[in-house]
């Protein structure tokens, strides 16, 4: 079998056989196929797409290309959540404790941030001492005892996806539904949970910029997971606006704690409660309405916050930081971004705002970059809000004063104003079940 023939076949619109797909996946992992040929195939897929069978075979081949996690040692129904990436997206920190408090077993592997999107692992590591690497036995034991553990992804989980994603990132082939769907679902299948809820973002801060493309991606991932025997739900949520008010690692942990205390930003709470209720539906089969009521009750009675505190303590962090978020280290500089005009905020480009937070030190452009855990942005105004000239739009937090001017320019370029009131956008567009 020759890679040249596989590239040519897909370039001309042909459908690859199971053997041809497994051949190039194995070649990506063992290095026998050069990057230029893998890149050529990715571009051919970008333009010619793939059939449902091809996507399923590709996903399974990538899932089986490295370690797979068998969660059978965990008692009860294991459920996972995956977000396709966004700005201010601290939902795991809120949703996982809620679900664990209500009987779900959340054995979750999360990633680090890259580019304008933040990563759950970075946020948790802003809690001094928190260990995101656990031995498999300790991971299982913690979930059995507490119902919750969030760790970093295994170094050898779906290695074929890591190779292909790195090439997609530099060859302008990221925005391909077959490639995104197989990338996400290969890791989810390898991670082993019985139920999976997908938070598929749409809008300026997401990979999929339109609801139509987000729906197509969601449907494809639900189909893949269902065919693999998993219980699946996808929720299409708005990422045209940053989620909540905090952007940046420790700032987002603090906002997550505030939300679990019942004092969070309304849009963040709404999305998190929706995701948690959908996860619990996979666990217990109760109606969405009943589970949503239980979710709100777990926040009101403090049991969800107690689960977050318990997870932090089990994984080496200081639980007092959850009780008193003033213990989180503060950035050296706080800078207010002031509005030069009056009106209503008509639009916020979430991606540009995410990039502004990266400039301040909250994220990384390359995998090797370090992260300033205390850096980031607190939004004082969001889309639809009325603004008077001289109002504070946001507060920057950074330890590098020289970055403020560049970040401010990027932030202000993300805002559009209108003279009249602006119609509120929906936060949740659609829910797709398997």
Order of alpha helices (4+ residues) and beta strands (2+ residues): alpha-alpha-alpha-alpha-beta-alpha-beta-alpha-alpha-beta-alpha-alpha-beta-alpha-beta-beta-alpha-alpha-alpha-alpha-alpha-beta-beta-alpha-beta-beta-beta-alpha-beta-beta
